[in-house]
Amino acid sequence: MRGAITLTGTRPSARGSWRLQGLVPGLLLALAVGCSPVETGGEDGDGAGADGGADGVNDPPTAIELSSSEVEEQAPPGTRVGHLTAVDADASDHHTFELVDDGGGLFAIDGDALEVSPGAILNYETGASLTVTVQATDRGGLGIEEELEISILDLREVVNTLDSGEGSLRQTIADADPGETILFETGLDSEIAVNSVLLLNKKVTIRGPLPPAEIVLDALGNNRVFDVSPAATVTLQQLRIRGGKSTTAGAISNEGVLTVERCIFEDNLADSYGFGGAIQSQNQLTARDSLFRRNRGFNKAAIAADGDGGTLIERCTFQDNATTGASGGAVAGGSLKIMNSTFIGNTATGADTDPAGGAVAIFYAGPSEIAFSTIVDNTADALGGGIYCNVSSGAASLTIRGSIISSNAAATSPDVSINTGCTVLADHAVIHRGAGSTVANGEGGSLVGTPVTVGTLGDHAGLTPTVIPQGGAVSIDLVPPASCVGPGGAPLATDQRGEARPAGNACDAGSVEQ
């Protein structure tokens, strides 16, 4: 700090004519002569402060702008409407935003983003536009309030539960233009019987209602529910899909690009010698925040990941899925990226084969990764109650990072079985019994030979059920920050429930951070 402070001005009330020298940059100075507080600029005080313009005086914001003022009806919570910006003569000023009127609880602010609030249901039929009031405040405490109008976009809707005909799901899919989103009329009865397969051959999103309302697409054990053609890009959201049955791909056959989010797949069957009780993907599949339970197939009971486009599974739970004759009690195939997911109670069983991979089985060459997932209490008749890898052509690599594989059962290699054509890289994983895994205790910071006991599968927050490690588990704070990454190396900021990672100085192994 320099020793002199010089004030230059004609009179104490002359706002904007002061010159201050000799101050520490960033020092907030309030003069007793009635000037507004100003923050000093550069080392010599000859620049505008962070809250002041060129005259050194803090000016209030004069308007609030929203980058987009449209949002689709029934948009999921957290959907971003637009970014907020304050118009201010002080170009370098910083502003905070808050809602004075949140449109009846329908909107919220996260930083500078206006979003759909949790639990909100936007319905065009009850109002084509809504108004919110936002306050912007600068660092000097000066602010402005402004009303902003939000337009609700009207989307195509299914208006009855018939299998076909005007207003049915089948006809609405046929009528939709490429790129459209299809909704279900608010208050519609929940169950729709799907009496023959629904063809999806364009870019389309089909979105069910927000909980506790739901739409159940039930094939009643007669046929598959959806066929996704090679030309299609399809997103399915907030649907319960059950009762699908086919010799392959019990509920969905995917030859295009398919994303399922916040869906439940239950009681679907690929019978005879089929595979993919819930989904068989021959191209690209992404599953997020979804539950797969009690799906069955001769092989690859829930998901058959058979596509070169790869399969990404994120924040999903696989419970009580089972093969009826071969391997892959939940997920099987290749090019797998599994993160923040839970596998429990899945089974690979069959009298005429040697079923392997009670939870996950890898059969195809190429890289796969299982990151920050919990694989417990799964069973295979032969090998790898938790994970099995065996490739007949080429080579497969499997990375197991920050995951718990414990208390699984098989005749040989109960937790992890690595076989022909496979190599494994362990990075701070917990493997209960290492026989057959090729991983030594301490390798890559991993713990081999120590079990992890978990509690009951249930609602522990988040969109899918999870299990919580019990009794000071060795998985807690096991993974250093450098290894708190998902497939591809991107930092992993949350667990399966959406809770922050890490909770302490390091990440927990498994799908849940404590």
C-alpha positions in Angstrom: 0.0 0.0 0.0 1.4 3.4 -0.9 1.6 6.1 1.7 -0.6 8.8 0.2 -4.2 9.2 -0.8 -5.1 12.0 -3.1 -8.7 13.2 -3.6 -9.2 15.6 -6.5 -12.6 17.3 -6.9 -14.3 20.7 -7.1 -16.6 20.1 -4.1 -17.6 17.1 -1.8 -21.0 16.7 -3.5 -19.6 16.4 -7.0 -20.3 12.8 -7.8 -18.0 11.3 -10.4 -15.2 13.9 -10.0 -13.1 12.1 -7.4 -9.6 10.6 -8.1 -8.1 8.3 -5.6 -4.5 7.2 -5.6 -2.4 5.1 -3.4 -5.0 2.4 -2.5 -4.7 -1.3 -2.5 -6.5 -2.8 -5.5 -9.9 -4.2 -4.4 -10.2 -2.0 -1.3 -13.8 -0.9 -0.7 -13.8 2.7 0.4 -16.8 4.6 1.8 -16.2 8.3 2.1 -17.9 10.3 4.8 -18.8 13.1 2.4 -21.9 11.3 1.0 -20.4 9.4 -1.9 -21.5 5.9 -2.7 -19.1 3.1 -1.8 -16.6 2.4 -4.5 -14.2 -0.4 -5.1 -10.7 0.6 -6.1 -9.4 -0.4 -9.5 -5.8 -0.9 -10.6 -2.7 -0.3 -8.5 -2.7 3.4 -9.1 -6.5 3.7 -8.8 -6.8 5.0 -12.4 -9.3 2.3 -13.6 -12.9 1.7 -12.9 -13.7 -0.5 -9.9 -15.5 -3.8 -10.3 -18.8 -2.1 -9.2 -18.1 1.2 -10.8 -18.1 2.7 -14.3 -15.4 5.0 -15.7 -16.5 7.7 -13.2 -15.9 5.4 -10.2 -19.5 5.4 -9.2 -21.6 2.3 -8.9 -24.6 2.4 -11.2 -27.6 0.2 -10.7 -28.7 -2.4 -13.3 -31.4 -1.0 -15.6 -32.9 -4.1 -17.1 -33.0 -7.9 -17.0 -32.8 -10.0 -20.1 -33.6 -13.7 -20.6 -31.8 -15.5 -23.5 -34.8 -17.7 -24.2 -38.4 -17.3 -23.0 -39.9 -20.5 -24.3 -40.3 -23.9 -22.7 -42.1 -27.0 -23.7 -45.2 -28.0 -21.8 -44.6 -30.9 -19.3 -40.9 -30.2 -19.5 -39.0 -32.2 -16.8 -37.8 -30.5 -13.6 -34.5 -28.8 -14.1 -35.2 -28.0 -17.8 -33.4 -24.7 -18.5 -35.6 -22.0 -19.9 -32.8 -19.5 -20.5 -29.8 -17.5 -19.0 -30.4 -14.3 -17.1 -28.3 -11.2 -17.8 -28.5 -7.8 -16.1 -28.1 -4.7 -18.3 -25.7 -2.4 -16.4 -23.6 0.7 -17.3 -20.8 -0.9 -15.2 -19.8 -3.5 -17.7 -17.6 -5.5 -15.3 -20.2 -5.6 -12.5 -21.4 -9.0 -11.2 -25.1 -9.7 -10.4 -27.1 -12.2 -8.4 -30.6 -13.2 -9.4 -33.6 -14.3 -7.3 -37.3 -14.8 -8.0 -39.7 -12.5 -6.3 -42.6 -14.2 -8.0 -41.9 -17.8 -9.2 -45.0 -18.2 -11.4 -46.9 -20.2 -8.8 -44.0 -22.4 -7.9 -43.3 -23.4 -11.4 -39.9 -21.9 -11.9 -36.6 -21.6 -10.0 -33.2 -20.0 -10.4 -29.9 -21.8 -10.4 -27.1 -19.3 -10.6 -28.0 -17.2 -13.7 -30.3 -19.9 -15.2 -34.1 -19.8 -15.0 -35.3 -23.5 -14.8 -38.4 -25.5 -14.3 -38.8 -26.2 -10.6 -39.0 -29.6 -9.0 -42.6 -30.9 -9.1 -43.8 -28.3 -11.6 -46.2 -29.4 -14.3 -46.4 -26.9 -17.2 -49.6 -27.4 -19.2 -50.3 -25.3 -22.3 -54.0 -26.0 -22.1 -54.3 -24.2 -18.7 -52.2 -21.2 -19.8 -50.1 -20.4 -23.0 -47.9 -18.1 -21.0 -46.8 -17.3 -17.5 -45.1 -14.4 -15.8 -42.3 -14.4 -13.3 -40.7 -11.5 -11.4 -36.9 -11.5 -11.2 -34.7 -9.3 -9.1 -31.1 -8.6 -10.1 -28.7 -7.2 -7.5 -25.1 -6.0 -8.1 -22.2 -6.2 -5.7 -22.9 -2.8 -4.4 -26.4 -3.8 -3.3 -28.2 -1.9 -6.0 -30.9 -3.8 -7.9 -33.9 -3.9 -10.2 -37.0 -6.0 -10.4 -38.5 -7.0 -13.8 -41.4 -9.1 -15.0 -40.5 -11.7 -17.6 -43.1 -13.5 -19.7 -42.5 -17.2 -20.4 -44.3 -18.9 -23.3 -45.4 -22.5 -22.9 -45.0 -24.4 -26.2 -47.9 -26.6 -27.2 -46.8 -30.2 -28.1 -48.6 -33.0 -29.8 -50.5 -35.2 -27.3 -52.0 -38.6 -27.0 -55.6 -38.1 -25.9 -57.0 -41.6 -25.4 -55.8 -45.1 -24.4 -56.9 -46.9 -27.5 -54.5 -49.1 -29.4 -55.2 -47.4 -32.7 -57.3 -44.7 -34.3 -57.4 -40.9 -34.0 -55.8 -39.7 -30.8 -54.1 -43.0 -30.0 -50.4 -43.4 -29.3 -50.0 -45.4 -32.5 -51.7 -42.7 -34.7 -49.9 -39.9 -32.9 -46.6 -41.5 -33.7 -47.6 -41.8 -37.3 -48.8 -38.2 -37.5 -45.7 -36.6 -35.8 -43.2 -34.7 -37.9 -39.5 -35.6 -37.5 -38.1 -33.9 -34.4 -41.4 -33.6 -32.5 -42.1 -34.5 -28.9 -45.2 -36.5 -28.1 -46.9 -36.1 -24.7 -49.9 -37.7 -23.0 -52.9 -35.5 -22.1 -53.0 -34.6 -18.5 -55.3 -36.8 -16.5 -55.3 -39.6 -19.1 -55.9 -43.1 -17.7 -52.5 -44.7 -17.0 -52.6 -48.0 -18.9 -52.4 -48.4 -22.7 -52.5 -52.0 -24.1 -50.1 -52.4 -27.0 -51.6 -55.1 -29.1 -49.0 -55.0 -31.9 -45.5 -53.6 -32.2 -45.2 -49.8 -32.5 -42.8 -48.7 -35.2 -40.5 -45.7 -34.6 -38.8 -44.7 -37.9 -38.0 -41.0 -37.4 -36.5 -38.6 -34.9 -39.0 -38.4 -32.1 -39.3 -38.1 -28.3 -42.1 -39.8 -26.4 -42.5 -38.4 -22.9 -44.8 -39.7 -20.1 -46.1 -37.5 -17.3 -44.2 -36.6 -14.1 -44.7 -38.8 -11.1 -46.9 -39.7 -9.4 -48.9 -39.8 -12.6 -47.6 -42.5 -15.1 -48.2 -44.1 -18.4 -47.9 -47.9 -18.6 -47.4 -49.4 -22.0 -48.3 -53.0 -21.6 -48.0 -55.6 -24.3 -49.8 -58.2 -22.1 -47.3 -60.9 -23.1 -48.4 -60.9 -26.7 -45.8 -58.9 -28.6 -42.9 -56.5 -28.5 -43.7 -52.9 -27.6 -41.3 -50.8 -29.9 -39.2 -51.4 -33.0 -36.7 -48.6 -33.6 -35.6 -48.5 -37.2 -32.0 -47.8 -38.5 -33.0 -44.3 -39.6 -34.6 -43.3 -36.2 -33.3 -41.3 -33.3 -35.6 -42.0 -30.4 -35.9 -40.7 -26.8 -38.3 -42.4 -24.4 -38.9 -40.6 -21.1 -41.0 -41.4 -18.0 -42.6 -44.5 -19.3 -43.3 -47.9 -17.6 -42.9 -50.6 -20.3 -44.0 -54.1 -19.4 -45.3 -57.3 -20.7 -43.3 -57.3 -23.9 -42.6 -60.7 -25.4 -40.7 -61.8 -28.5 -38.1 -64.4 -29.5 -35.5 -61.6 -29.4 -35.9 -58.1 -27.8 -38.8 -58.6 -25.5 -39.8 -55.0 -25.2 -37.7 -52.9 -27.6 -35.6 -53.9 -30.7 -33.2 -51.0 -31.5 -31.4 -50.6 -34.8 -31.1 -46.8 -34.6 -30.1 -44.4 -31.8 -32.1 -45.0 -28.7 -32.1 -43.1 -25.4 -34.3 -44.1 -22.4 -34.5 -41.8 -19.4 -36.5 -42.2 -16.2 -38.2 -45.3 -17.5 -39.1 -48.6 -15.8 -38.8 -51.9 -17.7 -40.4 -54.8 -15.9 -41.6 -58.3 -16.7 -40.5 -58.4 -20.3 -39.4 -61.6 -22.0 -37.2 -62.8 -24.8 -38.4 -66.3 -25.0 -37.2 -69.5 -26.7 -33.5 -68.9 -27.4 -33.8 -65.1 -27.5 -31.8 -62.4 -25.9 -32.5 -58.9 -24.6 -35.6 -59.4 -22.4 -36.0 -55.6 -22.1 -33.9 -54.2 -24.9 -31.8 -55.6 -27.7 -29.6 -52.9 -29.3 -27.9 -53.4 -32.6 -26.7 -49.9 -32.8 -26.4 -47.2 -30.1 -28.1 -47.2 -26.7 -28.1 -44.8 -23.7 -30.0 -45.7 -20.6 -30.2 -43.1 -17.8 -32.1 -43.0 -14.4 -34.0 -46.1 -15.3 -35.0 -49.3 -13.5 -34.8 -52.8 -15.0 -36.5 -55.5 -13.0 -37.7 -59.0 -13.5 -36.9 -59.1 -17.2 -35.9 -62.4 -18.7 -34.2 -63.8 -21.7 -32.5 -67.0 -22.7 -29.4 -64.9 -22.9 -28.7 -61.3 -21.9 -31.7 -61.0 -19.7 -32.3 -57.2 -19.5 -30.1 -55.5 -22.1 -28.4 -57.2 -25.0 -25.6 -54.7 -26.0 -24.9 -56.0 -29.4 -24.3 -52.7 -31.3 -21.0 -51.2 -32.6 -22.4 -47.8 -31.5 -21.9 -48.8 -27.9 -24.1 -48.8 -24.8 -24.0 -46.2 -22.0 -25.7 -47.0 -18.7 -25.9 -44.2 -16.2 -27.6 -44.0 -12.8 -29.7 -47.2 -13.5 -30.7 -50.1 -11.3 -31.0 -53.7 -12.4 -32.9 -55.9 -10.0 -34.0 -59.6 -10.2 -33.5 -60.0 -13.9 -32.7 -63.6 -15.0 -31.6 -65.6 -18.0 -33.6 -68.8 -18.7 -30.7 -70.7 -20.2 -27.4 -68.9 -20.8 -25.3 -65.9 -19.7 -25.7 -62.3 -18.7 -28.2 -62.0 -15.9 -28.7 -58.2 -16.4 -26.5 -56.7 -19.2 -24.3 -58.6 -21.7 -22.5 -57.8 -25.0 -19.7 -55.3 -25.5 -18.6 -51.7 -25.8 -20.2 -51.1 -22.4 -19.8 -47.9 -20.4 -21.6 -48.4 -17.0 -21.4 -45.7 -14.3 -23.2 -44.8 -11.1 -25.4 -47.9 -11.3 -26.6 -50.7 -9.1 -26.9 -54.5 -9.9 -28.6 -56.7 -7.3 -30.3 -60.1 -7.3 -29.7 -60.8 -11.0 -29.2 -64.4 -12.1 -27.6 -66.3 -15.0 -28.9 -69.9 -14.8 -29.8 -72.8 -17.1 -29.8 -76.6 -17.1 -28.2 -77.1 -20.5 -25.3 -74.6 -20.6 -22.7 -73.1 -18.2 -24.3 -69.7 -17.5 -21.9 -67.0 -16.5 -22.0 -63.3 -15.6 -24.8 -63.0 -13.1 -24.9 -59.2 -13.5 -22.6 -58.3 -16.4 -21.1 -60.4 -19.2 -18.7 -59.2 -21.9 -18.5 -61.2 -25.1 -17.2 -58.8 -27.7 -13.8 -57.2 -28.4 -13.1 -53.6 -27.6 -12.9 -51.5 -24.4 -15.6 -51.6 -21.7 -15.7 -49.8 -18.4 -17.6 -50.1 -15.1 -17.2 -47.0 -13.0 -18.6 -46.2 -9.5 -21.1 -49.0 -9.6 -22.3 -51.5 -6.9 -22.6 -55.1 -8.0 -23.8 -57.3 -5.1 -25.8 -60.5 -4.5 -25.9 -61.6 -8.1 -25.6 -65.3 -9.1 -24.3 -67.4 -12.0 -24.4 -71.2 -12.2 -20.9 -71.4 -13.6 -18.5 -68.4 -13.6 -18.5 -64.8 -12.5 -21.5 -64.2 -10.3 -20.8 -60.5 -10.6 -18.8 -59.9 -13.8 -17.7 -62.3 -16.6 -15.5 -61.6 -19.6 -14.7 -64.1 -22.4 -14.1 -63.1 -26.0 -13.8 -65.6 -28.8 -12.5 -63.2 -31.4 -10.2 -60.2 -30.9 -9.4 -58.7 -27.5 -11.5 -57.0 -24.9 -10.3 -54.6 -22.1 -12.3 -54.0 -19.0 -11.7 -51.1 -16.6 -13.2 -51.5 -13.1 -13.0 -48.1 -11.4 -14.3 -47.1 -8.0 -16.8 -50.0 -8.0 -17.9 -52.5 -5.4 -18.2 -56.2 -6.5 -19.1 -58.2 -3.4 -21.1 -61.1 -2.1 -21.9 -62.5 -5.5 -22.1 -66.3 -6.1 -20.9 -68.8 -8.7 -19.4 -72.2 -8.8 -16.1 -70.7 -9.9 -14.8 -67.1 -9.5 -17.8 -65.9 -7.6 -17.3 -62.1 -8.1 -15.2 -61.5 -11.2 -14.2 -64.0 -13.9 -11.7 -62.9 -16.5 -11.1 -65.4 -19.3 -10.0 -65.8 -22.9 -9.3 -62.6 -24.8 -9.9 -60.3 -21.8 -7.6 -58.0 -19.8 -8.7 -56.1 -16.7 -7.5 -52.8 -15.2 -8.6 -52.2 -11.6 -8.5 -48.6 -10.3 -9.5 -48.3 -6.6 -12.1 -51.0 -6.8 -13.3 -53.3 -4.0 -13.5 -57.0 -5.0 -14.7 -59.3 -2.3 -13.1 -62.5 -3.6 -10.3 -62.1 -6.2 -10.1 -65.7 -7.5 -10.5 -65.5 -11.3 -10.3 -61.7 -11.4 -6.6 -61.5 -12.2 -6.5 -58.5 -9.8 -4.1 -58.6 -6.8 -4.8 -56.8 -3.5 -3.4 -53.3 -3.7 -3.2 -53.3 -7.5 -4.3 -49.9 -8.8 -5.2 -48.9 -5.2 -7.8 -51.7 -5.2 -8.9 -53.8 -2.2 -9.2 -57.5 -2.9 -10.4 -59.9 -0.3 -12.6 -57.6 1.8 -16.4 -57.8 1.6 -18.7 -54.8 1.6 -22.1 -55.3 3.4 -25.0 -53.3 2.0 -28.4 -52.5 3.3 -31.8 -53.1 1.7 -32.5 -51.9 -1.8 -34.8 -48.9 -1.5 -35.6 -45.3 -2.0 -32.5 -43.4 -0.6 -33.3 -40.3 -2.7 -32.7 -40.1 -6.4 -34.7 -41.5 -9.3 -33.7 -45.1 -8.9 -33.5 -47.4 -5.9 -30.0 -47.9 -4.4 -28.2 -49.8 -1.6 -26.1 -48.1 1.1 -22.8 -49.7 2.4 -23.0 -50.5 6.1 -20.8 -50.4 9.1 -17.8 -48.2 8.1 -17.3 -49.9 4.8 -13.8 -50.0 3.3 -15.3 -48.4 0.2 -15.7 -45.0 1.9 -13.2 -42.4 0.8 -11.3 -45.0 -1.1 -10.9 -43.2 -4.4 -8.6 -40.2 -4.7 -9.8 -37.2 -6.6 -7.7 -38.0 -9.7 -9.6 -41.2 -10.1 -13.1 -39.7 -9.5 -13.9 -39.9 -13.2 -16.3 -41.7 -15.4 -15.7 -43.4 -18.7 -13.8 -41.1 -20.9 -12.1 -39.4 -18.0 -14.6 -36.6 -17.3 -14.9 -35.7 -13.6 -17.7 -37.5 -11.8 -19.5 -34.8 -9.8 -22.5 -36.8 -8.5 -23.5 -40.3 -7.4 -26.4 -42.4 -8.6 -28.8 -40.4 -6.5 -27.5 -37.0 -7.8 -25.7 -36.3 -4.6 -22.3 -34.5 -4.8 -19.1 -36.4 -5.2 -16.9 -36.4 -3.2 -18.6 -35.8 0.1 -15.1 -35.5 1.8 -11.6 -35.4 0.6 -12.0 -38.5 -1.6 -14.8 -40.3 -3.4 -16.5 -43.5 -2.1 -16.3 -46.6 -4.3 -19.8 -47.8 -5.4 -22.8 -46.1 -6.7 -23.6 -44.1 -3.5 -21.5 -41.4 -1.9 -21.8 -41.2 1.9 
